[in-house]
Amino acid sequence: MKKLMLGNEAAARGLYEAGCALISSYPGTPSTEITERAAQYDEIYCEWAPNEKVAMEVAFGAALAGKRSACVMKHVGLNVAADPLFTIAYTGVNAGMVICVADDPGMHSSQNEQDSRHYAVSAKIPMLEPADSAEARDFAKRAFELSEEYDTPVFLKLCTRISHSQSIVELGQRVEPARRPYEKDIAKYVMVPGNARPRHPIVEERTRRLTAFAETTDLNREEMGEDTSIGIITSSTSYQYAREVFGPKASILKLGLVNPLPKQKILDFAAKVDKVLVLEELDPVIEDHCRALGLDVLGKDVLPLEGEFSQGLVAEKLGKPGKPWVGLGENVPGRPPVLCAGCPHRGLFYTLAKHKVTVLGDIGCYTLAAYEPLYAIETCECMGASVSSIHGFNKALAKESEGKTVAVLGDSTFMHSGMTGLANIAYNQSNSTVIILDNSTTGMTGHQQNPTTGKNLRGEPAGKIDLETLCRAMGIRRVRVVDPYDLKATEQVVTEELAADEPSVIITRRPCVLLKTVQKHPPYRVEAEACKGCKQCMKIGCPAISWKDKKAVVDPTQCVGCGVCEQLCKFGAFRHEG
């Protein structure tokens, strides 16, 4: 049976067909759908973990117990999981373990565009990189085979274009291998120095064996065409661009195993062509390998180090004719990202901006409060960094910043990495105010459950962490809860907690307006006669409110009736429809 599938869906199918028993992940675009699609198979236990480090350790535990397992994350999530990654590379696994990681060239939904291949090289772990959905399914299955044959976790690396594009996939049946018995082996699994030192040579020998494997495996294949004036070494989406730009006559060495890379296979391919081009997104990993082999290649001297490639970019940079651009014939106005109409975070950020509070931000849809007209978020580094950063900020400036600075982060982000920062504030006592934006979901990645929602990945009842009780248990005595739709109450709570002389936590609690369970209210309209054109309502940046003929106008198709605008208007111009 054949089916049109997203790359992420196909990867999930491959994990399923390979007999994967457990998947633990933290959602992150562009990787999220792998776990969501895998959860549709009853044979696989799937969960959202609090963060990627936990997810990798859970997957390792399942593999140790003798069941095939996987963990899924985006590229920056791999940073969080790096601690167990490098040690699991030493211990090896029992049953197969696959680490699915999705990079984001072009930073469509990320704060950087790091190249995950460096982790494979540094940790000395094999990495497979599919070039379409069919390979995503196939390589997921092959990854388990390599994992068990070479006693190592194996990376399956995707990127935005592979994860979110579709191609035809041949479906197979699930084959569930027998459980591998767990055997106590202290020398293998207990990484104290005395045991870790003998494991390092095993890792190096494994790398030598995998390098030999890279020379002969069909994961790396030559596609020799009539044109040998240039030979292209490539992988992933760049392979598709090479095919489209250079056509069917091109000579290509297509790499599916990108770590470790073959040596003789590359040299043999180079000997068959007049010139070698390495076509790869982001860092020159393959190119540097080729140069280390003594080859003079084209690569980053003509192709960019940054950004996502496209057929047009490749054709332009390499002087190849490309398809002409088709213009729209008119200028399309820019549409900068904004908080949704009715977003529960808007009232809080309006309040913080109004009082000129310094806001140390975090990763989430609320980061959009950095844009006009709010301009309320001033930093954004990584998950949980806001909480740790405000402690350092206030310790450095003391009375200059205390009472004027807050940290903001979402409920899921707090569970991911914010708790340790809050523990540091409580323990080392900086006068810091942390605001947890509890919108009852993990919003930015598509409304996944988290440990504070009371439901698991499949929407079933699950353990629910009480944020107020947790914060108090961590040593924070001042914990306040407020509805951010209520501007007066929000302003009062923020003012009081900033004036306090000890650490405090404010929880703004209102479900994300996009959740299906949230009841929408009738939309507002503006009484033109009552509107004085003061533009006070425009300061909240609600996309449902626009300006026309010197008056505010509400788009009833976007308005959800949150009432924030009504509270801002001193002239009573905003009224409910009907």
C-alpha positions as CSV (number, residue, x, y, z in Angstrom):
1,M,0.0,0.0,0.0
2,K,1.3,3.5,-0.9
3,K,0.3,6.7,0.9
4,L,1.2,10.4,0.6
5,M,2.9,11.3,3.8
6,L,4.6,14.2,5.6
7,G,8.2,13.4,6.5
8,N,7.4,13.5,10.2
9,E,4.4,11.1,9.6
10,A,6.6,8.8,7.6
11,A,9.3,8.8,10.3
12,A,6.6,7.8,12.8
13,R,5.5,5.1,10.5
14,G,9.0,3.8,10.3
15,L,9.3,3.7,14.1
16,Y,6.1,1.8,14.3
17,E,7.0,-0.7,11.6
18,A,10.4,-1.3,13.3
19,G,8.6,-2.4,16.5
20,C,9.4,0.7,18.6
21,A,7.7,0.2,22.0
22,L,8.2,3.6,23.6
23,I,8.7,7.2,22.5
24,S,9.4,10.1,24.9
25,S,9.6,13.6,23.5
26,Y,9.2,17.3,24.1
27,P,7.3,19.2,21.4
28,G,9.3,21.5,19.2
29,T,8.8,22.7,15.6
30,P,9.6,21.1,13.2
31,S,9.7,17.8,15.0
32,T,6.4,17.7,16.9
33,E,4.3,15.6,14.5
34,I,6.6,12.6,14.7
35,T,5.4,11.9,18.2
36,E,1.8,13.0,17.6
37,R,1.5,10.6,14.7
38,A,3.3,7.8,16.5
39,A,0.7,8.2,19.3
40,Q,-2.0,7.1,16.9
41,Y,-0.5,3.6,17.0
42,D,-1.8,1.8,20.1
43,E,1.3,-0.5,20.1
44,I,3.6,2.4,21.0
45,Y,3.6,4.0,24.4
46,C,4.1,7.8,23.7
47,E,4.5,10.6,26.2
48,W,5.4,14.3,26.4
49,A,8.3,14.6,28.8
50,P,9.0,17.8,30.8
51,N,12.1,18.4,28.7
52,E,14.4,16.8,26.1
53,K,16.9,15.6,28.7
54,V,14.2,13.6,30.5
55,A,12.9,12.3,27.2
56,M,16.3,10.9,26.2
57,E,16.9,9.3,29.6
58,V,13.4,7.7,29.4
59,A,14.2,6.3,26.0
60,F,17.5,5.0,27.2
61,G,15.8,3.3,30.2
62,A,13.4,1.5,27.8
63,A,16.2,0.4,25.6
64,L,18.2,-0.8,28.6
65,A,15.1,-2.8,29.6
66,G,15.2,-4.5,26.2
67,K,12.5,-2.7,24.2
68,R,13.2,-0.6,21.1
69,S,12.7,3.1,21.9
70,A,13.0,6.6,20.5
71,C,13.0,10.2,21.6
72,V,12.1,13.2,19.4
73,M,13.2,16.8,19.6
74,K,14.2,19.9,17.6
75,H,17.8,21.0,17.2
76,V,17.8,23.3,20.2
77,G,16.2,20.6,22.3
78,L,19.3,18.5,21.5
79,N,21.3,21.0,23.5
80,V,19.1,20.2,26.5
81,A,19.6,16.5,26.0
82,A,23.4,16.7,25.4
83,D,24.3,15.7,28.9
84,P,23.0,12.1,28.7
85,L,23.8,11.9,25.0
86,F,27.5,11.9,25.4
87,T,27.5,9.3,28.1
88,I,25.0,7.0,26.4
89,A,27.4,7.1,23.5
90,Y,29.9,5.4,25.9
91,T,27.6,2.9,27.6
92,G,25.8,1.8,24.4
93,V,22.3,0.4,24.5
94,N,20.6,-2.9,24.9
95,A,17.7,-2.8,22.5
96,G,17.7,-0.2,19.7
97,M,17.4,3.5,20.5
98,V,16.8,6.2,17.9
99,I,17.2,9.9,18.5
100,C,15.0,11.9,16.1
101,V,16.2,15.5,15.7
102,A,14.8,18.1,13.3
103,D,16.9,21.1,12.3
104,D,15.4,24.4,11.2
105,P,17.5,26.1,8.5
106,G,16.1,29.5,7.9
107,M,14.8,29.7,11.5
108,H,11.1,29.4,10.6
109,S,10.3,28.8,14.3
110,S,13.6,28.8,16.1
111,Q,16.1,31.2,17.8
112,N,19.1,29.8,15.9
113,E,19.9,27.5,13.0
114,Q,22.6,25.3,14.5
115,D,23.6,22.1,12.6
116,S,22.9,18.9,14.6
117,R,25.5,17.0,12.6
118,H,28.1,18.4,14.9
119,Y,26.5,16.5,17.8
120,A,26.9,13.3,15.9
121,V,30.5,14.0,15.2
122,S,31.3,15.1,18.7
123,A,29.4,12.2,20.4
124,K,30.7,9.7,17.8
125,I,27.2,8.5,17.1
126,P,26.0,7.4,13.7
127,M,23.5,9.8,12.0
128,L,21.1,9.0,9.1
129,E,19.7,11.8,7.0
130,P,16.7,11.1,4.8
131,A,16.0,13.2,1.7
132,D,12.2,12.6,1.4
133,S,9.3,10.9,3.2
134,A,10.0,7.5,1.8
135,E,13.6,7.6,3.2
136,A,12.3,9.0,6.5
137,R,10.3,5.8,6.9
138,D,13.0,3.5,5.7
139,F,15.9,5.2,7.6
140,A,13.9,5.0,10.9
141,K,13.8,1.2,10.5
142,R,17.5,1.1,9.5
143,A,18.4,3.2,12.4
144,F,17.1,0.5,14.8
145,E,19.1,-2.2,13.0
146,L,22.3,-0.1,13.2
147,S,21.7,0.7,16.8
148,E,21.5,-3.0,17.8
149,E,24.3,-4.1,15.5
150,Y,26.8,-1.5,16.7
151,D,25.4,-1.1,20.3
152,T,24.8,2.7,20.1
153,P,22.0,5.1,19.9
154,V,21.5,6.3,16.3
155,F,20.4,9.8,15.1
156,L,17.7,10.2,12.5
157,K,18.1,13.8,11.4
158,L,15.4,15.7,9.6
159,C,14.9,19.3,8.7
160,T,12.0,21.6,8.2
161,R,11.5,20.8,4.5
162,I,11.8,17.0,5.0
163,S,9.5,17.1,8.1
164,H,6.8,19.2,6.5
165,S,6.8,18.2,2.9
166,Q,5.0,15.2,1.4
167,S,6.0,12.4,-0.9
168,I,4.8,8.8,-1.6
169,V,5.6,6.2,1.0
170,E,5.3,2.4,0.6
171,L,3.8,1.1,3.8
172,G,4.9,-2.1,5.5
173,Q,3.8,-4.2,8.4
174,R,4.9,-3.8,12.0
175,V,7.5,-6.4,13.1
176,E,8.1,-6.4,16.8
177,P,11.3,-8.1,17.8
178,A,11.6,-10.2,20.9
179,R,12.5,-8.3,24.0
180,R,16.3,-8.4,24.7
181,P,16.8,-9.5,28.3
182,Y,18.4,-7.0,30.6
183,E,21.6,-8.2,32.1
184,K,23.4,-6.5,35.0
185,D,26.7,-5.1,33.7
186,I,28.2,-2.5,36.0
187,A,31.4,-2.1,33.9
188,K,29.3,-1.2,30.9
189,Y,26.5,1.0,32.4
190,V,28.0,2.7,35.5
191,M,30.1,5.5,34.1
192,V,32.5,6.3,37.0
193,P,36.0,7.1,35.7
194,G,37.3,3.6,36.2
195,N,34.6,2.2,34.0
196,A,34.4,5.0,31.5
197,R,38.1,4.9,30.5
198,P,37.8,1.3,29.1
199,R,34.6,2.3,27.3
200,H,36.3,5.1,25.3
201,P,38.4,2.7,23.2
202,I,35.2,0.7,22.5
203,V,33.6,3.9,21.1
204,E,36.6,4.5,18.8
205,E,36.6,0.9,17.6
206,R,32.9,1.2,16.9
207,T,33.6,4.4,14.9
208,R,36.2,2.6,12.8
209,R,33.7,-0.2,12.1
210,L,31.0,2.2,11.1
211,T,33.4,4.1,8.8
212,A,34.1,0.8,7.0
213,F,30.3,0.2,6.9
214,A,29.9,3.7,5.3
215,E,32.0,2.6,2.3
216,T,29.7,-0.2,1.3
217,T,26.2,0.6,2.6
218,D,23.4,1.4,0.2
219,L,22.6,4.3,2.5
220,N,25.3,6.1,0.5
221,R,24.8,5.7,-3.2
222,E,26.4,6.9,-6.5
223,E,24.1,8.1,-9.2
224,M,26.4,8.5,-12.2
225,G,24.9,10.4,-15.1
226,E,26.2,11.4,-18.5
227,D,27.5,14.7,-17.2
228,T,30.8,14.1,-15.4
229,S,32.1,17.7,-15.7
230,I,31.0,18.2,-12.2
231,G,30.2,15.7,-9.4
232,I,27.8,16.7,-6.6
233,I,28.2,15.3,-3.1
234,T,25.1,16.1,-1.1
235,S,22.4,14.9,1.3
236,S,18.9,15.7,2.6
237,T,16.9,18.4,0.8
238,S,20.0,19.6,-0.9
239,Y,19.9,16.3,-2.9
240,Q,16.4,17.3,-4.2
241,Y,17.7,20.8,-5.2
242,A,20.7,19.2,-7.0
243,R,18.3,16.9,-9.0
244,E,16.1,19.8,-9.9
245,V,18.8,22.3,-10.8
246,F,21.3,19.9,-12.6
247,G,18.7,17.5,-14.1
248,P,18.8,13.8,-14.8
249,K,22.2,13.8,-16.4
250,A,24.0,15.0,-13.2
251,S,26.5,12.8,-11.4
252,I,25.7,12.7,-7.7
253,L,27.0,11.0,-4.6
254,K,24.0,11.0,-2.3
255,L,24.9,10.5,1.3
256,G,22.3,9.0,3.7
257,L,24.8,8.1,6.5
258,V,26.2,11.5,7.3
259,N,28.2,10.3,10.3
260,P,30.7,8.7,10.0
261,L,31.3,9.7,6.4
262,P,33.0,7.4,4.0
263,K,36.5,8.1,2.8
264,Q,37.4,5.8,-0.2
265,K,33.9,6.1,-1.6
266,I,34.2,9.8,-1.8
267,L,37.7,9.6,-3.3
268,D,36.5,7.1,-5.9
269,F,33.6,9.3,-6.8
270,A,35.8,12.4,-7.2
271,A,38.1,10.4,-9.5
272,K,35.2,9.9,-11.9
273,V,34.4,13.6,-12.4
274,D,36.3,16.7,-13.4
275,K,35.3,18.9,-10.5
276,V,33.5,18.2,-7.1
277,L,30.7,20.4,-5.7
278,V,29.6,19.8,-2.1
279,L,25.9,20.9,-1.7
280,E,24.8,21.1,1.9
281,E,22.8,23.5,4.1
282,L,24.4,25.4,7.0
283,D,27.9,24.2,8.1
284,P,30.5,22.7,5.8
285,V,30.5,19.3,7.5
286,I,30.8,17.2,4.4
287,E,33.0,19.8,2.7
288,D,35.5,19.9,5.5
289,H,35.7,16.1,5.4
290,C,36.4,16.2,1.7
291,R,39.1,18.8,2.1
292,A,40.7,16.7,4.8
293,L,40.8,13.9,2.2
294,G,42.9,16.2,0.0
295,L,40.1,17.1,-2.4
296,D,39.8,20.6,-3.9
297,V,36.0,21.1,-3.9
298,L,33.5,23.9,-4.5
299,G,31.2,24.6,-1.6
300,K,30.9,27.4,0.9
301,D,33.0,29.6,-1.3
302,V,30.0,30.0,-3.6
303,L,27.1,28.8,-1.3
304,P,26.0,30.6,1.9
305,L,26.7,29.3,5.4
306,E,23.4,30.7,6.7
307,G,19.8,30.3,5.7
308,E,17.7,27.7,4.0
309,F,18.5,26.7,0.5
310,S,16.1,26.5,-2.4
311,Q,16.2,25.5,-6.1
312,G,16.3,29.2,-7.0
313,L,19.2,30.0,-4.7
314,V,21.2,27.0,-5.8
315,A,20.7,27.8,-9.4
316,E,21.6,31.5,-8.9
317,K,24.8,30.8,-6.8
318,L,26.0,28.2,-9.3
319,G,25.2,30.1,-12.4
320,K,22.6,27.6,-13.6
321,P,19.4,28.7,-15.5
322,G,16.4,28.5,-13.2
323,K,12.7,29.0,-13.6
324,P,11.7,32.6,-13.8
325,W,9.9,34.1,-10.8
326,V,6.2,34.8,-11.3
327,G,5.2,38.1,-9.8
328,L,1.8,38.9,-8.3
329,G,1.6,42.2,-10.0
330,E,0.9,44.1,-6.8
331,N,2.5,44.9,-3.5
332,V,1.4,42.6,-0.7
333,P,1.5,44.4,2.7
334,G,3.7,42.8,5.3
335,R,2.1,40.7,8.0
336,P,4.4,40.7,11.0
337,P,3.6,37.9,13.6
338,V,1.3,39.1,16.4
339,L,-0.4,37.6,19.5
340,C,-3.8,36.2,18.5
341,A,-7.0,38.2,19.0
342,G,-8.1,37.5,22.5
343,C,-4.7,36.1,23.6
344,P,-4.7,36.0,27.4
345,H,-1.1,37.3,27.5
346,R,-2.0,40.6,25.9
347,G,-3.4,42.3,29.1
348,L,-0.3,41.4,31.1
349,F,2.1,42.8,28.5
350,Y,0.1,45.9,28.1
351,T,0.3,46.4,31.9
352,L,4.1,45.8,31.9
353,A,4.7,48.1,29.0
354,K,2.5,50.8,30.5
355,H,4.6,50.8,33.7
356,K,7.9,50.6,31.7
357,V,8.9,47.4,33.4
358,T,12.0,45.6,32.1
359,V,10.8,42.2,30.9
360,L,13.2,39.3,30.6
361,G,11.5,36.9,28.2
362,D,11.5,33.3,27.3
363,I,10.6,30.8,24.5
364,G,6.9,30.7,23.6
365,C,4.2,32.5,21.6
366,Y,4.3,35.2,24.2
367,T,7.7,36.2,22.8
368,L,5.7,38.0,20.1
369,A,5.1,40.7,22.8
370,A,8.6,41.9,21.7
371,Y,7.0,43.4,18.6
372,E,5.1,46.7,18.2
373,P,3.1,48.2,19.6
374,L,3.8,46.4,23.0
375,Y,7.6,46.2,22.8
376,A,7.4,44.5,26.1
377,I,9.9,41.5,25.8
378,E,13.6,42.5,26.0
379,T,15.4,39.2,26.0
380,C,14.9,35.7,24.6
381,E,17.7,33.0,24.8
382,C,16.5,29.5,25.6
383,M,13.9,27.6,27.6
384,G,13.9,28.8,31.2
385,A,16.6,31.4,30.7
386,S,14.3,34.3,31.9
387,V,14.1,32.9,35.4
388,S,17.8,32.4,35.8
389,S,18.6,35.6,34.1
390,I,16.5,37.8,36.3
391,H,18.3,36.5,39.3
392,G,21.7,37.5,37.8
393,F,20.2,40.8,36.6
394,N,19.0,41.8,40.0
395,K,22.0,40.5,41.9
396,A,24.2,42.7,39.6
397,L,22.1,45.9,39.8
398,A,20.3,45.3,43.2
399,K,18.2,48.4,44.0
400,E,18.6,49.8,40.5
401,S,16.5,46.9,39.0
402,E,14.5,45.4,41.9
403,G,10.9,46.5,41.6
404,K,11.3,47.4,38.0
405,T,12.1,44.0,36.4
406,V,10.2,40.8,35.8
407,A,10.8,37.4,34.2
408,V,8.0,35.9,32.1
409,L,7.6,32.3,30.8
410,G,4.8,29.9,30.0
411,D,3.5,27.0,32.1
412,S,5.1,24.4,29.9
413,T,8.4,26.3,29.7
414,F,8.4,26.6,33.5
415,M,8.1,22.8,33.8
416,H,10.8,22.3,31.1
417,S,13.5,24.5,32.5
418,G,12.1,27.2,34.7
419,M,11.9,25.3,38.0
420,T,15.7,25.1,38.6
421,G,16.0,28.9,38.0
422,L,13.2,29.5,40.5
423,A,14.9,27.2,43.0
424,N,18.1,29.4,42.6
425,I,16.1,32.5,43.3
426,A,14.5,31.0,46.4
427,Y,17.8,29.6,47.6
428,N,20.1,32.6,46.9
429,Q,17.4,35.2,47.6
430,S,17.2,37.8,44.9
431,N,14.3,40.1,45.1
432,S,12.9,38.9,41.8
433,T,9.4,38.6,40.4
434,V,8.6,35.7,38.1
435,I,5.4,35.7,36.1
436,I,4.2,32.3,34.9
437,L,1.8,32.6,31.9
438,D,-0.5,29.6,32.5
439,N,-2.6,29.2,29.4
440,S,-3.4,25.5,30.0
441,T,-1.4,24.2,27.0
442,T,1.9,24.2,25.2
443,G,0.7,26.9,22.7
444,M,3.5,27.7,20.3
445,T,4.1,24.1,19.1
446,G,0.4,23.4,18.4
447,H,-1.4,22.9,21.8
448,Q,0.2,19.8,23.3
449,Q,-0.4,18.7,26.9
450,N,2.1,19.3,29.6
451,P,2.5,18.3,33.3
452,T,0.2,21.2,34.5
453,T,-2.8,20.3,32.3
454,G,-4.0,17.1,33.9
455,K,-4.0,15.2,30.6
456,N,-1.4,13.0,28.8
457,L,-0.4,13.0,25.2
458,R,-3.5,11.1,24.1
459,G,-5.8,13.5,26.1
460,E,-6.4,11.0,28.8
461,P,-6.5,11.9,32.6
462,A,-3.0,12.2,34.0
463,G,-1.1,13.6,37.0
464,K,-1.6,17.3,37.3
465,I,1.1,19.5,38.9
466,D,-0.3,22.4,41.0
467,L,1.8,25.4,40.1
468,E,0.9,27.4,43.2
469,T,1.8,24.5,45.6
470,L,4.9,23.8,43.7
471,C,6.2,27.3,43.8
472,R,5.5,27.5,47.6
473,A,7.2,24.1,48.1
474,M,10.3,25.5,46.3
475,G,10.5,28.3,48.9
476,I,8.5,31.2,47.4
477,R,6.2,32.6,50.0
478,R,4.5,35.2,47.8
479,V,2.4,33.4,45.1
480,R,-0.4,35.3,43.4
481,V,-2.9,34.2,40.8
482,V,-4.7,36.6,38.5
483,D,-6.9,36.6,35.4
484,P,-5.0,38.6,32.7
485,Y,-8.3,39.6,31.1
486,D,-8.9,41.7,34.2
487,L,-6.6,44.7,33.6
488,K,-7.3,46.4,36.9
489,A,-6.6,43.3,39.0
490,T,-3.5,42.5,36.8
491,E,-2.1,46.0,37.4
492,Q,-2.8,45.8,41.1
493,V,-1.0,42.4,41.5
494,V,2.0,43.4,39.4
495,T,2.4,46.7,41.3
496,E,2.2,45.0,44.7
497,E,4.6,42.2,43.8
498,L,7.1,44.5,42.3
499,A,7.0,46.5,45.5
500,A,7.6,43.5,47.7
501,D,10.9,43.0,49.4
502,E,11.2,39.3,48.7
503,P,11.0,36.8,45.8
504,S,7.5,36.4,44.3
505,V,5.6,34.5,41.6
506,I,2.6,35.8,39.7
507,I,0.5,33.2,37.8
508,T,-1.6,34.7,35.1
509,R,-4.3,32.0,34.5
510,R,-6.5,32.0,31.4
511,P,-6.7,29.2,28.8
512,C,-5.4,29.9,25.3
513,V,-8.3,31.3,23.3
514,L,-7.6,28.8,20.5
515,L,-8.3,25.8,22.6
516,K,-11.5,24.0,21.5
517,T,-12.8,23.9,25.0
518,V,-12.7,27.7,25.4
519,Q,-16.1,29.3,25.0
520,K,-16.0,32.4,22.7
521,H,-18.0,35.5,23.6
522,P,-19.9,37.7,21.2
523,P,-17.6,40.0,19.3
524,Y,-17.4,43.7,20.0
525,R,-18.3,46.6,17.8
526,V,-17.3,50.3,17.9
527,E,-19.9,53.0,18.2
528,A,-18.4,55.5,15.8
529,E,-20.1,58.5,17.5
530,A,-18.6,57.5,20.9
531,C,-15.1,56.9,19.5
532,K,-13.0,60.0,20.0
533,G,-10.0,58.7,18.0
534,C,-7.7,58.6,21.0
535,K,-6.1,55.4,19.8
536,Q,-5.8,54.0,23.3
537,C,-7.2,50.7,22.1
538,M,-4.5,50.4,19.4
539,K,-1.8,50.2,22.1
540,I,-2.6,46.5,22.8
541,G,-1.9,45.4,19.3
542,C,-5.0,43.3,18.8
543,P,-5.3,42.1,15.2
544,A,-9.1,42.3,15.5
545,I,-8.9,46.1,15.9
546,S,-7.9,48.4,13.0
547,W,-8.0,52.1,12.3
548,K,-10.2,53.6,9.6
549,D,-11.4,57.1,9.0
550,K,-9.9,58.2,12.3
551,K,-12.0,55.7,14.2
552,A,-11.3,52.2,15.7
553,V,-13.0,49.3,13.8
554,V,-13.5,45.8,15.1
555,D,-13.3,42.8,12.7
556,P,-16.1,40.5,14.0
557,T,-14.6,37.4,12.3
558,Q,-11.5,37.8,14.6
559,C,-12.8,39.2,17.8
560,V,-13.5,36.7,20.5
561,G,-15.0,39.1,23.0
562,C,-12.2,39.1,25.6
563,G,-13.2,42.6,26.8
564,V,-9.7,44.0,27.1
565,C,-10.4,46.8,24.6
566,E,-13.6,47.7,26.5
567,Q,-11.6,48.2,29.7
568,L,-9.2,50.5,27.9
569,C,-11.8,52.8,26.3
570,K,-12.7,55.7,28.5
571,F,-15.6,56.7,26.3
572,G,-17.5,53.5,26.2
573,A,-17.1,53.1,22.4
574,F,-16.7,49.3,22.5
575,R,-19.9,47.3,22.8
576,H,-20.9,43.7,22.4
577,E,-22.6,42.7,19.1
578,G,-26.2,41.8,19.5
